Amino acid sequence: MPLRSHPITVTIGKINDKLIVDPWLEEEQVMDARLTMAINDEGNICAIQKGLSGYFTPQQIIEASKLAQQKAAELRKKLKW
């Protein structure tokens, strides 16, 4: 099956009220909640998975989506995709 898109996944963690991008193991061990977003070639979110028992406010979800889109764009430049 031919690929039409190359989605990039970015994980946003929440520790207390702070959002962190692509957390390390030590950060993962203390996170309250996690959102993993897949960003397609056009910069659109094509999948989301929420993990852990904590929550995100609506504003934090918007902020997390912007962070994920920015990080995916940076990764695409480095990968020359």
Buried (B, 14 or more C-beta within 10 A) or exposed (E): EEEEEEBBBBBBBBBEEEBBEBBEEEEBEEBBBBBBBBBBBEEEBEEEEEEEEBEBEEEBBEBBBEBBBBBBEEBBEEEEE
